[in-house]
């Protein structure tokens, strides 16, 4: 059981369910296929709490796309009436949280029990095709202190009309403009992530993780993620000329998982972060990992 709040779309399960349906709908997928992918009634679920999270987020999406029926409505009501989430929040947190969840459920029921007269139109999102930089580009930039720093463009992600360049920071700091060879004795910032799986399963779920385990003795069991700075395409246009491609450096695909994620909207943010990178690392409890361990060199 895990959720971030009492609202209908709070937490991973609710978010993945609601947006999973909406994304398929916007992509032009037939509503019958959407129902097969996200059945309102699931044969197996962990418990009544998680089922309520799933069913209510699913119901909201189905109502918005005009697919709510009397049968579905009756089932949603039966799930809501169990009061699973209200009970958990009341007993494990406090009465105020339980009441807040009930209020959200009441609002949802009032909404979906009425006919939707404005069914959501399928949206089309324009994809960027002309990029400023490419995945695996090694980018350098010059700060006020006169030294160069470097980041790796690990990937470019597009989702619902937003295009983000995912930049991974390195520890390069020199008056010399770097090349890819100059990064071989530097580090990439990352973070260890706890694994609830056995060692073999962890290796299967993150190919290449042994490279990181070897740095700490080899007999380990954790996941790994790099630190990611995301810059939106529309923001990057304002300071892309401050960055220069000086080569390519490919992070092993399996090691590109997210250790932490943040949006950067201006070059001033890079001045702040890289101007005192050691303090940033300490503040956010990040670690340094050799470029040679993370990259195909």
Protein Blocks (a to p, Z undefined) as FASTA:
>chain_A
ZZfbfbfbgcjklmmmmmmmmmmmmnopafklmmmmmgfbafbdfblmlmmmmmmmmmmm
mmmnopacfklmmmmmmmmmnommmmmmmmmmcmklmmmmmmmmmmmmmmmmpccfbdcd
dddddddfbdfbdehiacddddfkopacddddfbacdeehiacddddddfbdcfbdcdfk
lmmmmccdddddddfbdfklmmmmmghklmmmmmnnopacdddddddddddfklmmmmmm
mpccfbdcdddfklmpcfbdcddfbfklmmmmmmmmmlmmmmnopacddfklmpcZZ
